[in-house]
Amino acid sequence: MSYQIHIGPNIRQSAFFEATVADGVRSFSVYNHMYIPGNFGDPDGEYDRLLHGVAMWDVAAQRQVELRGPDAERLAQYLTPRNLAGTKVGQGRYVPICDHDGWLINDPVLLKLAEDRFWLSIADSDLTLWASAIAHEKGWQVQVFEPDVSPLAIQGPKAEAVAVALLGEWVRGLNYFWFRETKLGEIPLLVARSGWSKQGGFELYLQDSRYGGELWQAVKQAGQAFGIGPGAPNDIERLESGLISYGADMRRQSLPATPFEMGFAGLMDLDGPQEFVGKAALRALRQQGSNRERVGFFIEGDAVAGNAAPLPVWQGDQQRGWLSEMAFSRRLGRNIGVGLLAIEGSDEALRLELPDGPRRLTRAALPFC
């Protein structure tokens, strides 16, 4: 059975929307109230380009929340349990964000553009509203808004070569999560060594949506010699690489999880003097200990087609946890998945119930490869 997605005015189009349509996009999903490409008609080829060549992705739905003003740094620190002291201008940091009860509500990359200006490059949730409400409640001098910024990702082992051809040799000097503002002709960019894959690459944060089509064509032309092609953030590669997906692996509304359960304990400073949302709750959670942990699974049987919602993991007639996403890995030649599993108890005789019948699960270390 095939499905279609309605293109209507209630969901926003990205700065690269028309370019992706012209280049043959075949499916969209919705992320942060925007259309984001799903594939361009050749999922296997797109996967292979990511692993062995270079791919370009419209990830403009990865929206930015800008914090600007005298209290911008104060608000940035209050939003996350990660200690931001020492963060330099031009540096990004992966930051868990929790609610007052200690549940994860996003896991963005924070980018420090100036002492009084920050971006949060967010996963799929309305974090602008959250940050704005907190700033107003505190009475802080900080503007919270969504700037005109649209990221385009270049990912894969040949991504650096494409970035050099496009922008120059200086991009080789960027360390992971660091960035620099520049221009490509008249196109204003922030260039970061980052991206939602383990294959390496860059994200070009377009700072004027009017240039979306022009930037797309410039990247396409620069990458032509390296076999670049359009694609989309790849769920199979992210599972193989152990990357976390907020909205799939956890979501406050449907599969709530704490930062301890997701393996973020090392990113948090719960004993420092800085105040942040959920500090008391996170200290209490640390004291009581977690009863679940994020794990990988091998799934026996024929190739799976994926899942649209978290699935219970069973042991006999008892639920032991949740499988959040699964896929068939061509690299491994078997089905893999990730999820949350109860820490106590054995890992014997775990199973899923799928429409075609039960599937045995065995626990696996992350990342898979």
C-alpha positions, -999 to 999 in steps of 0.1 A, spaced: 0 0 0 13 35 -9 6 67 8 8 104 -1 15 135 19 -6 165 13 14 197 5 -6 224 22 -1 258 38 -2 246 74 32 229 69 61 251 59 83 245 29 121 248 32 144 272 14 155 241 -7 120 227 -13 117 236 -50 153 224 -57 145 190 -41 114 187 -62 133 195 -93 159 168 -84 133 141 -80 123 139 -43 99 110 -39 87 113 -3 85 138 25 81 136 62 72 164 86 97 177 111 94 209 132 63 217 112 82 216 79 85 192 50 118 173 50 127 149 22 125 112 29 142 98 -2 148 105 -39 137 71 -53 168 51 -47 172 44 -10 200 18 -16 219 42 -38 215 70 -13 228 48 15 258 38 -6 266 74 -14 266 82 23 289 54 32 313 55 2 309 89 -15 290 121 -6 254 131 -3 236 164 1 206 167 23 179 194 28 178 195 66 163 230 69 137 215 92 165 213 117 153 247 130 173 272 150 163 289 182 182 321 186 190 336 220 202 371 218 208 398 244 227 405 276 211 375 293 215 351 263 243 331 279 224 330 312 194 315 295 214 290 275 230 277 307 196 276 324 181 254 296 207 226 299 224 205 326 256 206 306 281 231 320 287 257 293 315 275 310 345 277 287 325 275 255 342 297 230 327 317 201 328 295 171 322 263 191 292 240 192 282 216 220 257 188 222 234 197 250 206 176 266 176 197 275 152 185 302 119 196 318 114 203 354 109 166 362 141 155 345 126 141 313 144 148 281 126 172 258 153 178 232 190 172 224 202 201 202 236 213 192 242 247 208 263 271 187 279 302 203 280 329 177 289 357 201 291 364 239 255 375 237 242 353 208 235 316 206 217 292 184 201 259 195 199 236 164 170 216 175 154 182 170 116 178 164 99 198 192 86 234 199 117 245 219 113 281 208 81 283 229 98 266 259 128 289 259 107 320 253 84 312 282 113 306 306 130 339 296 98 359 302 91 342 335 126 350 346 124 386 334 157 383 316 170 406 289 171 382 260 152 378 227 141 343 218 131 337 182 135 316 151 160 332 127 160 329 89 184 300 89 182 268 68 209 241 71 220 220 41 241 190 50 270 175 30 278 140 44 300 111 35 338 103 32 341 127 3 322 156 20 354 174 29 366 174 -7 333 189 -18 335 215 9 370 225 -1 359 228 -38 330 249 -27 346 271 0 384 267 0 411 249 20 403 266 52 374 242 59 400 214 66 409 233 98 375 231 113 373 207 143 342 187 150 313 209 161 333 241 154 320 266 128 328 298 110 307 324 93 315 332 57 300 341 24 298 321 -9 296 350 -33 266 369 -19 252 339 0 257 343 38 266 310 55 277 296 88 298 265 80 301 238 107 318 204 107 288 184 119 259 163 107 236 135 116 258 106 105 290 90 115 305 93 80 318 128 85 307 161 68 296 196 71 264 216 76 260 249 57 236 271 77 221 294 50 213 327 66 189 341 39 163 317 26 161 337 -7 193 320 -17 181 284 -12 179 274 -48 213 291 -56 231 273 -27 216 240 -37 229 243 -72 263 255 -60 268 225 -38 255 202 -65 280 217 -90 310 216 -66 302 179 -58 296 168 -94 332 156 -97 328 135 -65 296 118 -75 274 138 -51 236 131 -51 206 142 -31 194 122 -2 180 125 33 191 118 69 195 80 68 177 60 95 196 28 87 231 44 90 221 62 122 210 29 138 242 12 127 262 41 142 243 43 174 231 79 169 202 91 190 170 104 174 148 126 195 112 118 185 120 82 176 142 69 205 124 91 231 97 118 231 82 133 262 47 126 250 50 90 237 82 74 250 96 95 279 132 89 289 157 105 312 192 116 302 206 88 324 187 62 304 199 76 271 236 76 282 240 114 287 253 112 323 288 122 312 274 154 296 258 167 328 272 187 357 247 182 385 271 194 413 283 227 400 270 261 411 251 268 378 213 266 380 193 249 353 158 235 346 153 201 364 184 202 386 167 189 417 148 163 398 180 151 380 199 149 413 171 127 427 171 105 396 208 100 399 204 91 436 177 65 429 194 50 398 180 41 365 159 10 359 162 11 321 191 16 297 195 22 260 206 -9 241 209 -24 207 190 -55 194 195 -81 167 161 -92 154 159 -127 139 141 -136 107 134 -120 73 142 -84 66 120 -60 85 104 -30 69 107 -7 100 82 4 125 60 35 128 58 35 166 76 21 196 70 -17 201 69 -35 234 98 -59 241 84 -91 258 99 -118 280 73 -144 285 42 -124 294 61 -96 310 71 -64 292 109 -58 296 111 -26 275 106 -9 242 121 -11 208 121 24 193 133 18 158 144 -11 136 157 -17 101 176 -42 79 213 -34 78 229 -43 45 264 -38 61 256 -64 87 232 -86 67 207 -87 95 180 -68 113 190 -43 140 171 -20 163 175 2 194 154 7 224 151 9 262 154 -23 283 150 -30 320 184 -33 337 173 -60 361 167 -95 349 182 -117 322 183 -111 285 171 -145 276 140 -152 254 133 -116 245 108 -111 216 88 -87 195 53 -93 183 51 -83 146 22 -86 122 39 -117 106 45 -133 140 69 -132 169 106 -124 164 133 -133 188 156 -105 200 192 -107 213 209 -78 229 237 -61 210 263 -35 219 261 0 204 273 12 180 267 -18 157 294 -5 133 
